[in-house]
Amino acid sequence: MDRPTRRTWLEDLAPSECADLLEASWLGRLGVIVDGHPEIFPVNHVFDRATATIIFPTNARTKLHSALHEALVAFEVDGVYADEIAGWSVLVVGAAVEETDPDAIARAMALRRAAWGVSATTHWLRIDPVKVTGRRISLVEE
Amino acid sequence: MDRKTVSTAGDDLVVRPIEPDDADRLVAFHEQLSHDTTIYRFFNPHPHLSSAEVERFTCVDHHQREALVVLAGDEIVAVARLEAMGEAEAEVAFVVRDDHQNHGLGHVLLDLLAERAREEGFHRLVAETLPDNVRMLSVFRHAGLHERTRFDGGVMHVTIDLDDPEDAPMTQRTMRFLDRDECFARLAQARIGRAAVTLTGVPHVVPVNFALVDGAIVFRSGAGTKFHAALLSEPMAFEVDHFDEDAAAGWSVLVSGRSHLVVDPAELARIDALPLDALDPSGKHAVVRVEADLVSGRAIS
């Protein structure tokens, strides 16, 4: 090998750091199992501090429906950049349910980015985290 | 439905309902289909249409039976059909001439058939396709509609629910499907993607530093981790995206396929020369290769 060997250095993130990163992110990837196959969908989300849940709008029934049928779904946000191949990632595993609480939806509407174009017919999906893990990734040359 | 112009892969094509006058064009179209394409449509070799078939295919009532033809100049390059199967359900089928495949025409035709079916009051579309017809399955799977599939006697049955269409916000912004070449062009430029695997029944998603090698996704993973074991025992999904926050514009490409360890020394040597770092912990890194069995992409602007 021509290039120097690089070793991955991982540091676990504290729960409060994970919450900060979930809150600061506006794009996450939803992992669901559809017909026995994992699938990934990018989604625009907000993190609801009041309930420590992730909530995002969806009308696409593939996402919503599949997620509701699975016991657990995955949700990932990261800040890994190709220039450095370093950064962080947070993985949430949790149960997905449709959010119907008007207060929670109002909070999500207030936090969302304007460009999302959420309408009255939008469904909101909420993930109640069962497990949240975060890590900071760095590569050190040996 | 009126005539519509659609653009795929730089060609301006016209879509319109079929007319009895299309008989000669339909025969010529059918003669030009490859053996494989004919088998995917008819499930058996069917090189020529009989005159009864030609009449049946070109004379439709546009309600219980509808057919749309896609024309390049005066030649038919694709046909899409809809046929009532009871009050709520309609069967769909479409075939695209080989030189126009992989241009996203299947997605366009499914959208148009779904629109026509809704106009006629149908609630579901059903389709039968051979399980190895990955292009067609990809069209159904990523149509943004609720889709169910089941195997039955060597044929895949696909059911699509028409009552809950793709979200309005998505269509207010312009969403278009990326064809296979566009998907690969984007995969070739990206270095970070996310891999999803099923770990004891639970999906997990992790970022990986990957490269596109001979049309497959390749990345390093720490041997001995639970994630690594899951990579090799399950079909997996791989996603790459790029979104601009302010414009809410961007694209995403999804790859699903079988994964396996790369063990061939020549292939490993080539991959070793690539700037690939494992993002999960281990002293010992194996190389995982994911075949691009199903590839789909969308761009939103």
Boltz contact constraints between the chains, C-beta under 6 A:
constraints:
  - contact:
      token1: [A, 1]
      token2: [B, 272]
      max_distance: 6.0
  - contact:
      token1: [A, 6]
      token2: [B, 277]
      max_distance: 6.0
  - contact:
      token1: [A, 8]
      token2: [B, 278]
      max_distance: 6.0
  - contact:
      token1: [A, 8]
      token2: [B, 281]
      max_distance: 6.0
  - contact:
      token1: [A, 10]
      token2: [B, 281]
      max_distance: 6.0
  - contact:
      token1: [A, 27]
      token2: [B, 243]
      max_distance: 6.0
  - contact:
      token1: [A, 29]
      token2: [B, 194]
      max_distance: 6.0
  - contact:
      token1: [A, 29]
      token2: [B, 205]
      max_distance: 6.0
  - contact:
      token1: [A, 31]
      token2: [B, 196]
      max_distance: 6.0
  - contact:
      token1: [A, 31]
      token2: [B, 203]
      max_distance: 6.0
  - contact:
      token1: [A, 31]
      token2: [B, 205]
      max_distance: 6.0
  - contact:
      token1: [A, 33]
      token2: [B, 198]
      max_distance: 6.0
  - contact:
      token1: [A, 33]
      token2: [B, 203]
      max_distance: 6.0
  - contact:
      token1: [A, 37]
      token2: [B, 235]
      max_distance: 6.0
  - contact:
      token1: [A, 38]
      token2: [B, 196]
      max_distance: 6.0
  - contact:
      token1: [A, 38]
      token2: [B, 198]
      max_distance: 6.0
  - contact:
      token1: [A, 38]
      token2: [B, 203]
      max_distance: 6.0
  - contact:
      token1: [A, 38]
      token2: [B, 237]
      max_distance: 6.0
  - contact:
      token1: [A, 39]
      token2: [B, 237]
      max_distance: 6.0
  - contact:
      token1: [A, 40]
      token2: [B, 194]
      max_distance: 6.0
  - contact:
      token1: [A, 40]
      token2: [B, 196]
      max_distance: 6.0
  - contact:
      token1: [A, 40]
      token2: [B, 237]
      max_distance: 6.0
  - contact:
      token1: [A, 40]
      token2: [B, 239]
      max_distance: 6.0
  - contact:
      token1: [A, 42]
      token2: [B, 241]
      max_distance: 6.0
  - contact:
      token1: [A, 42]
      token2: [B, 252]
      max_distance: 6.0
  - contact:
      token1: [A, 59]
      token2: [B, 167]
      max_distance: 6.0
  - contact:
      token1: [A, 60]
      token2: [B, 144]
      max_distance: 6.0
  - contact:
      token1: [A, 60]
      token2: [B, 166]
      max_distance: 6.0
  - contact:
      token1: [A, 60]
      token2: [B, 167]
      max_distance: 6.0
  - contact:
      token1: [A, 61]
      token2: [B, 146]
      max_distance: 6.0
  - contact:
      token1: [A, 61]
      token2: [B, 164]
      max_distance: 6.0
  - contact:
      token1: [A, 65]
      token2: [B, 146]
      max_distance: 6.0
  - contact:
      token1: [A, 72]
      token2: [B, 202]
      max_distance: 6.0
  - contact:
      token1: [A, 74]
      token2: [B, 203]
      max_distance: 6.0
  - contact:
      token1: [A, 74]
      token2: [B, 204]
      max_distance: 6.0
  - contact:
      token1: [A, 74]
      token2: [B, 205]
      max_distance: 6.0
  - contact:
      token1: [A, 76]
      token2: [B, 205]
      max_distance: 6.0
  - contact:
      token1: [A, 78]
      token2: [B, 207]
      max_distance: 6.0
  - contact:
      token1: [A, 80]
      token2: [B, 192]
      max_distance: 6.0
  - contact:
      token1: [A, 80]
      token2: [B, 207]
      max_distance: 6.0
  - contact:
      token1: [A, 82]
      token2: [B, 191]
      max_distance: 6.0
  - contact:
      token1: [A, 82]
      token2: [B, 192]
      max_distance: 6.0
  - contact:
      token1: [A, 85]
      token2: [B, 209]
      max_distance: 6.0
  - contact:
      token1: [A, 85]
      token2: [B, 277]
      max_distance: 6.0
  - contact:
      token1: [A, 89]
      token2: [B, 207]
      max_distance: 6.0
  - contact:
      token1: [A, 93]
      token2: [B, 202]
      max_distance: 6.0
  - contact:
      token1: [A, 115]
      token2: [B, 248]
      max_distance: 6.0
  - contact:
      token1: [A, 117]
      token2: [B, 169]
      max_distance: 6.0
  - contact:
      token1: [A, 117]
      token2: [B, 172]
      max_distance: 6.0
  - contact:
      token1: [A, 119]
      token2: [B, 168]
      max_distance: 6.0
  - contact:
      token1: [A, 137]
      token2: [B, 279]
      max_distance: 6.0
  - contact:
      token1: [A, 139]
      token2: [B, 277]
      max_distance: 6.0
